C-alpha cells in the first residue's frame, strides 16, 4: 500500500485538500499534516474545523504542524509521496529555502533530500518574482509545482468538476491513477 502525506496550508482552496483526502483515504496509508492557518481557512471557506475532518476521516492519521512525532519527519521512514495542497506562498518559500520550522516543512525537506515525489499545489495569484524564483528552486531540487488552475476543455459543470481536475492532476503526478476527469 502506498504511503502518502497530504499537507494542508493556509492558502485558499481547502476544498482541493478535502477532495484528495476523500479519494485516497481507503486506497493508501494516508497521513495529513495541517497548519494553524489551514484550520482558519477551513473555518472560513468550508465552515468546518479540523476536528470535524478528523472525525469524518477517522481512518486517516492527522498531525498538527507542531507535532514532530510524525514518523515522516525522518528520512529513515519509507514514503511514496507528499502533496501540499493548497500550498501557500509562505510554505513554498520555506521549502525552496530548506527551512524546517514546522512539521510540514520538515516532511517536504525530507522528501526532497530522499528523492520522494513532492507536489506543491500552489494556489496564490498573482505571482511576483520571488514566488517564481522559489518555484524554480523547488523544481530544480526535484519537486513539482502544480498550480491550482482548473482546465475547461473537459467542460466542467460544477465547482466540484473544477476541483476534480486539479486533484486528478496532482494524483497523476504521484502515480495514483484515478477516474476523476469525466470525458
C-alpha positions in Angstrom: 0.0 0.0 0.0 1.3 3.4 -0.9 2.2 5.8 1.9 1.2 9.4 1.1 1.4 12.6 3.1 -1.1 15.4 2.4 0.0 18.8 3.7 -2.7 21.5 4.1 -1.6 25.1 4.5 -3.4 28.4 4.9 -3.8 29.1 1.2 -7.3 29.4 -0.2 -8.5 26.2 -1.7 -9.1 23.8 1.2 -11.7 22.1 -0.9 -8.8 20.6 -3.0 -7.3 19.0 0.1 -10.6 17.6 1.3 -11.2 16.0 -2.0 -7.8 14.4 -2.1 -8.4 13.0 1.4 -11.8 11.7 0.4 -10.4 10.0 -2.7 -7.3 8.5 -1.1 -8.5 7.6 2.5 -9.3 4.0 1.7 -6.7 3.5 -1.1 -3.4 4.4 0.6 -1.8 4.7 4.0 -2.7 8.4 4.4 -1.2 11.0 6.8 -2.4 14.6 6.9 -0.4 17.4 8.3 -2.2 20.7 8.8 -1.1 24.2 9.8 -2.9 26.6 12.2 -3.6 28.8 9.2 -5.2 25.8 7.4 -7.7 25.4 10.1 -8.6 29.2 10.0 -9.1 29.0 6.2 -11.1 25.8 6.6 -13.4 27.5 9.0 -13.8 30.5 6.7 -14.2 28.6 3.4 -15.9 25.4 4.4 -17.5 26.3 7.8 -15.9 23.3 9.5 -12.9 22.9 11.7 -10.2 20.3 11.7 -11.8 18.3 14.4 -14.8 17.6 12.2 -12.5 16.5 9.5 -10.6 14.2 11.9 -13.9 12.6 12.9 -15.1 12.3 9.3 -11.9 10.5 8.3 -11.1 8.5 11.4 -9.0 6.0 9.3 -6.5 8.8 8.5 -3.7 9.9 10.8 -3.6 13.7 11.4 -0.7 15.8 12.7 -0.6 19.5 13.6 2.3 21.5 12.3 3.9 21.5 15.8 3.8 17.7 16.3 7.2 16.3 15.3 6.3 12.8 16.5 5.2 12.0 12.9 7.4 9.2 11.6 7.8 11.0 8.2 9.8 13.8 9.9 12.7 11.3 9.4 14.2 10.1 6.2 14.5 6.6 7.6 10.8 6.0 7.0 9.6 4.9 3.6 7.3 7.4 2.0 5.9 7.3 -1.6 4.8 10.9 -2.0 4.0 14.3 -0.4 1.3 16.5 -1.8 1.0 20.0 -0.3 -2.5 21.2 -1.2 -3.2 24.0 -1.2 0.3 25.3 -0.9 0.8 28.9 0.4 3.5 31.3 -0.7 5.0 31.0 2.8 5.3 27.2 2.6 6.7 27.4 -0.9 9.3 29.9 0.4 10.2 27.7 3.3 10.5 24.5 1.1 12.5 26.4 -1.5 15.0 27.7 1.1 15.4 24.5 3.1 13.6 25.7 6.2 12.1 23.2 8.6 10.4 25.3 11.2 7.3 23.1 11.4 6.4 19.5 10.7 5.1 20.1 7.2 8.2 22.0 6.1 10.4 19.2 7.6 8.5 16.5 5.7 8.9 18.4 2.5 12.6 18.9 3.2 13.0 15.2 3.9 11.1 14.4 0.7 13.5 16.5 -1.4 16.6 15.0 0.3 15.3 11.4 -0.1 14.1 11.8 -3.7 10.5 11.3 -2.7 7.8 12.7 -5.0 6.9 16.1 -3.8 4.0 18.1 -5.4 3.1 21.6 -4.3 -0.3 22.6 -5.5 0.3 26.3 -5.4 -2.8 28.4 -5.0 -1.6 32.0 -4.8 -2.1 34.6 -7.6 -0.8 36.9 -9.0 2.8 35.8 -8.8 5.8 38.1 -8.0 9.4 37.3 -9.0 10.1 35.9 -5.5 7.3 33.3 -6.0 8.7 32.4 -9.4 12.2 32.1 -8.1 11.0 29.9 -5.2 9.1 27.7 -7.7 12.3 27.4 -9.8 14.3 26.4 -6.7 11.8 23.7 -5.7 11.6 22.4 -9.3 15.4 22.3 -9.5 15.5 20.3 -6.3 13.2 17.7 -7.7 9.8 18.9 -6.6 6.8 19.6 -8.9 4.9 22.9 -8.9 1.3 22.3 -9.8 -0.7 25.5 -10.0 -4.3 25.0 -8.9 -5.6 26.1 -12.4 -8.6 24.1 -13.5 -8.9 23.3 -17.1 -12.0 24.0 -19.1 -11.6 21.7 -22.1 -13.4 18.9 -20.1 -16.4 21.2 -19.9 -16.8 21.4 -16.1 -20.4 21.8 -15.0 -19.8 22.4 -11.3 -17.1 23.7 -8.9 -16.6 20.1 -7.9 -15.7 19.3 -11.5 -13.1 22.0 -11.5 -11.7 20.8 -8.1 -11.5 17.2 -9.5 -9.5 18.5 -12.5 -6.7 19.8 -10.2 -6.9 16.9 -7.8 -6.6 14.5 -10.7 -3.5 16.2 -12.0 -1.9 16.1 -8.5 -2.7 12.4 -8.1 -1.4 11.6 -11.5 1.9 13.3 -10.6 2.4 11.0 -7.7 1.5 7.9 -9.7 -2.1 7.3 -8.5 -4.4 6.6 -11.3 -8.0 7.9 -10.9 -11.2 8.5 -12.8 -11.9 12.0 -11.6 -11.9 13.6 -15.1 -15.1 12.9 -17.0 -14.8 12.6 -20.8 
